[in-house]
Each structure stands twice: as C-alpha cells, then as structure tokens.
C-alpha cells in the first residue's frame, strides 16, 4: 500500500467516522428537539385546557349573572303585574260592596247583624254603630230591631260595629275590617302546583 492509498484510506475512515459521529449527534439533537416539541405541545395543550376551563367558568358566571338579573326583572314585573291586578280586583270588590249597600238585602243584612249583636250581649249594655254612609237607614233599623243606633265618626264602608263596655268587647261586622283583612291575606296562588 502506497502512502497515497494509506492517506486515502485514512481519509475515508476519518470521514466515515466523522459522518457517523455527525449522524449520531444529529439523531440525538433530532430526538432532543422532538422531545422538546412534545413537551411544548403538552404544555401548550395544558395551557389551552386551563384557559378553556377559565373561559368556560367565566362564561358560566356571566350567563348566571345575566340570568339572575333577568329573573329579578321578571320577578319585579310579575310582582308589579300582580299588584296591579290585586288593586283592580279589590277596586271591583269595593265597587260591589258599595252596590250591595244600596240594595234591600243590605238592610236585611244589617238587621241580622244587629240582632246577632243584641243576642250576644244578652242583658249587657251595648252600643251599635253604623257607618256615616248608612245614616239614612238608622231610624228604620232602630224601629225594626229596637236597638239604639249611633252613627260612627269614621267610615267603615258599611256593616256594623258594636261595643259591650262591661265586657270590653268589640263586635266588628264592618266591611272595612273584612275588606282590609282580605286585602292583606290575598295571594295569587297559581301555576302548575296549584292546578
């Protein structure tokens, strides 16, 4: 083997060795880059999932906030409408009560309530009061019941009130008392659970 052949052979072996080492280094570098890429992908995916969860939670909060606000608005509107209907209903009831006080049945009603109060009082002193609107009926009721009728200072929409001072008893058959109690206790019970 000549020197040129030896040099050529040495060159080939060295180049071959260098190529092998370079290939190994490149392969290792490629593996490291792939590993870094996978780690970055996983980290990016994890960050994306975290951000999606945070945005989803934020969106839910916003939806719940908007829903609560809308429910509050609906409830306010519902309550306002109920109050309007309640006022309208009780306005009609008051009108019906006023109409009733102009009928012959009303006079019979007063006579019955006065007699009930007299029976309840038995022999005790009793004061019977009519609402000022019913003052025109006082004389007729005194004659039909035999009771002394007085006109109250304050209006109570009709009916009678009576007091038995010895027993400290108030008999209240006034329309105002019943009207106010019905107004306070009135509720709109409706919807599927009441049907």
C-alpha positions in Angstrom: 0.0 0.0 0.0 1.4 3.3 -1.0 1.3 6.5 1.0 -1.4 7.9 -1.2 -3.5 4.8 -0.7 -2.9 4.9 3.0 -3.8 8.6 3.1 -6.9 7.9 1.0 -7.9 5.0 3.3 -7.2 7.2 6.4 -9.3 9.9 4.9 -12.1 7.6 4.1 -12.1 6.1 7.6 -11.9 9.5 9.2 -14.7 10.9 7.0 -16.8 7.8 7.6 -16.2 8.1 11.4 -17.0 11.9 11.3 -20.1 11.2 9.3 -21.2 8.5 11.8 -20.5 10.8 14.7 -22.3 13.7 13.0 -25.2 11.4 12.2 -25.3 10.3 15.8 -25.1 13.9 17.0 -27.9 14.9 14.5 -30.0 12.0 15.6 -29.5 12.9 19.3 -30.3 16.5 18.5 -33.3 15.5 16.5 -34.6 13.3 19.4 -34.0 16.2 21.8 -35.9 18.6 19.5 -38.7 16.1 19.2 -38.8 15.7 22.9 -38.8 19.5 23.4 -41.6 19.8 20.8 -43.7 17.1 22.6 -43.1 18.9 25.9 -44.1 22.2 24.4 -47.1 20.6 22.7 -48.2 19.1 26.1 -47.6 22.4 27.9 -49.5 24.3 25.2 -52.3 21.8 25.3 -52.4 22.0 29.1 -52.4 25.8 29.0 -55.1 25.8 26.4 -57.2 23.4 28.5 -56.6 25.7 31.6 -57.6 28.7 29.5 -60.7 26.9 28.1 -61.7 25.9 31.7 -61.2 29.5 32.9 -63.1 31.0 30.0 -65.9 28.4 30.4 -66.2 29.2 34.1 -66.2 32.9 33.3 -68.8 32.4 30.6 -71.0 30.4 33.1 -70.6 33.2 35.7 -71.6 35.8 33.1 -74.6 33.7 32.0 -75.7 33.1 35.6 -75.3 36.8 36.3 -77.4 37.7 33.3 -79.9 35.0 34.2 -80.2 36.3 37.8 -80.6 39.9 36.5 -83.3 38.7 34.1 -85.0 36.6 36.8 -85.0 39.6 39.1 -86.5 41.8 36.3 -89.2 39.1 35.6 -90.0 38.8 39.3 -90.3 42.6 39.6 -92.5 42.8 36.6 -94.5 39.8 37.9 -95.0 41.4 41.3 -95.9 44.7 39.7 -98.5 43.0 37.5 -99.8 41.0 40.5 -100.2 44.3 42.5 -102.0 46.0 39.5 -104.4 43.0 39.2 -104.8 42.9 43.0 -105.7 46.7 43.1 -108.1 46.2 40.1 -109.7 43.2 41.8 -110.2 44.9 45.1 -111.4 48.1 43.4 -114.1 45.9 41.8 -114.8 44.3 45.1 -115.1 47.7 46.8 -117.5 48.7 44.0 -119.6 45.6 44.5 -119.7 46.3 48.3 -120.9 49.8 47.6 -123.5 48.5 45.2 -124.6 45.9 47.8 -125.1 48.7 50.4 -127.8 50.2 48.1 -129.9 47.0 47.9 -132.8 45.8 50.1 -130.6 42.8 51.0 -128.2 45.1 52.7 -130.8 46.4 55.0 -131.7 42.8 55.9 -128.0 42.0 56.4 -127.7 44.9 58.9 -130.9 43.9 60.7 -129.5 40.3 61.1 -126.1 41.5 62.3 -127.7 43.9 64.8 -129.9 41.1 66.2 -126.9 38.8 66.5 -125.0 41.5 68.4 -128.1 42.0 70.7 -128.4 38.3 71.3 -124.6 38.1 72.1 -124.8 41.0 74.6 -127.9 39.4 76.3 -128.7 41.9 79.1 -125.5 43.9 79.0 -125.4 47.4 77.7 -124.5 47.6 74.0 -123.7 50.4 71.6 -124.3 49.8 67.9 -122.7 51.9 65.3 -123.4 52.4 61.6 -121.0 53.9 59.1 -121.8 57.5 58.2 -122.8 56.4 54.7 -125.7 54.4 56.3 -127.1 57.2 58.4 -130.3 57.2 56.3 -131.0 53.7 57.5 -130.5 54.3 61.2 -134.1 55.2 62.1 -135.6 52.3 60.1 -133.1 49.9 61.7 -133.9 51.2 65.2 -137.6 50.5 64.6 -137.1 47.0 63.2 -134.5 45.9 65.9 -135.5 48.0 68.9 -131.8 48.9 69.4 -130.4 52.4 69.8 -128.3 53.0 66.7 -125.4 55.6 66.6 -123.5 56.9 63.7 -119.8 56.3 63.8 -117.4 59.2 63.3 -115.2 57.2 60.8 -116.4 55.4 57.8 -116.1 51.7 57.7 -117.6 51.0 54.2 -120.8 49.5 55.6 -121.9 46.8 58.1 -122.0 47.4 61.8 -119.7 47.7 64.8 -120.9 47.2 68.3 -119.3 47.5 71.7 -120.2 45.9 75.0 -118.4 48.2 77.5 -118.9 46.0 80.6 -117.1 43.0 78.9 -114.7 45.2 76.9 -115.8 43.5 73.7 -115.9 44.9 70.1 -118.1 43.2 67.6 -116.8 44.1 64.2 -119.1 43.2 61.2 -117.8 46.2 59.2 -117.0 45.8 55.6 -113.8 47.8 56.0 -112.3 45.3 58.5 -113.1 42.3 56.4 -112.0 44.1 53.2 -108.6 45.1 54.7 -108.1 41.5 56.1 -108.9 40.0 52.7 -106.6 42.5 51.0 -103.7 41.7 53.3 -104.1 38.0 53.1 -104.8 37.8 49.4 -102.2 35.9 47.3 -102.1 34.8 43.7 -101.9 31.0 44.1 -101.5 29.7 40.6 -99.2 27.8 38.4 -98.7 24.1 37.8 -98.5 23.1 41.5 -101.9 24.6 42.2 -103.8 23.3 39.2 
